[in-house]
Amino acid sequence: MTNDLPATVRHFLETGRVFFVHFRAVKGNARAFEEVFIDEAPDQFYLVMKEFVKHSFNGPFRVDHTPTLSGDIAQLSVPGYSALGRLHAIGYLQALYRAAQIEVANNS
């Protein structure tokens, strides 16, 4: 495959082999990486989301681990799955999806 994430997603969408989408935001490389907030990830996430919209993907999207926000520190939660961090990530994905819908509709 390639490092061109939108092209890779497009390939699998066109072959009908995408059933579930799992977004994980990381910085670094395969040997040294860290999970970060979804809005800190490389900007390819928006381009990827546009591919899902262009191909009318109707499966579920899921956010992955998120850093813990200060309001979650006192709460009992599983590391990487804090409520506030997940809410932030879900809201960000919703905004990406809506922006992609608007752009795709305006360009068709």
MOJOPE-V494923 format. One record per residue. N is the residue number from 1. RES is the residue in one small letter. OMEGA is omega in degrees with one decimal (999 if undefined). NEAR is the number of other ideal C-beta (glycine too) atoms within 10 Angstrom. Layout:
# MOJOPE-V494923
n->(N/N)
res->(RES/RES)
omega->(OMEGA/OMEGA)
near->(NEAR/NEAR)
This chain:
# MOJOPE-V494923
n->(1/2/3/4/5/6/7/8/9/10/11/12/13/14/15/16/17/18/19/20/21/22/23/24/25/26/27/28/29/30/31/32/33/34/35/36/37/38/39/40/41/42/43/44/45/46/47/48/49/50/51/52/53/54/55/56/57/58/59/60/61/62/63/64/65/66/67/68/69/70/71/72/73/74/75/76/77/78/79/80/81/82/83/84/85/86/87/88/89/90/91/92/93/94/95/96/97/98/99/100/101/102/103/104/105/106/107/108)
res->(m/t/n/d/l/p/a/t/v/r/h/f/l/e/t/g/r/v/f/f/v/h/f/r/a/v/k/g/n/a/r/a/f/e/e/v/f/i/d/e/a/p/d/q/f/y/l/v/m/k/e/f/v/k/h/s/f/n/g/p/f/r/v/d/h/t/p/t/l/s/g/d/i/a/q/l/s/v/p/g/y/s/a/l/g/r/l/h/a/i/g/y/l/q/a/l/y/r/a/a/q/i/e/v/a/n/n/s)
omega->(-171.2/172.8/178.2/-174.1/178.0/178.8/178.3/178.1/179.1/179.8/-177.6/175.5/-178.6/177.9/176.4/-176.6/175.5/-177.3/-171.7/-178.1/-176.4/-179.1/175.1/-178.4/178.6/171.1/178.8/179.9/-175.0/-178.1/-178.1/-179.0/173.2/175.3/-175.7/173.7/-173.3/179.3/175.2/-177.4/175.8/-173.6/178.9/-178.9/178.8/179.0/176.3/-179.4/177.2/177.6/178.5/179.2/-179.6/-177.7/178.2/178.6/-179.0/176.3/-178.3/171.5/179.5/173.7/-179.8/-178.5/176.0/173.6/-180.0/175.9/-173.9/178.9/179.7/-174.0/-178.0/-178.4/173.8/178.5/176.7/179.5/-179.5/-177.8/-179.9/-176.2/-176.9/177.8/179.3/177.6/177.0/-177.7/179.3/177.5/179.0/178.2/177.8/178.8/176.5/-178.3/-178.8/178.2/178.5/177.6/-178.9/-178.7/-179.5/179.2/-179.3/-178.6/-179.4/999)
near->(8/8/7/12/15/16/13/15/21/18/15/14/16/11/8/8/8/16/9/8/16/9/18/14/21/15/12/10/7/6/5/7/10/10/17/16/14/23/14/12/16/12/8/14/18/15/17/20/26/21/22/22/18/15/15/8/16/6/10/9/16/14/21/15/18/25/19/17/16/7/11/18/10/7/11/5/15/7/8/13/14/20/14/17/21/20/14/18/22/16/13/19/18/11/13/22/16/12/14/19/14/11/15/16/9/7/8/6)
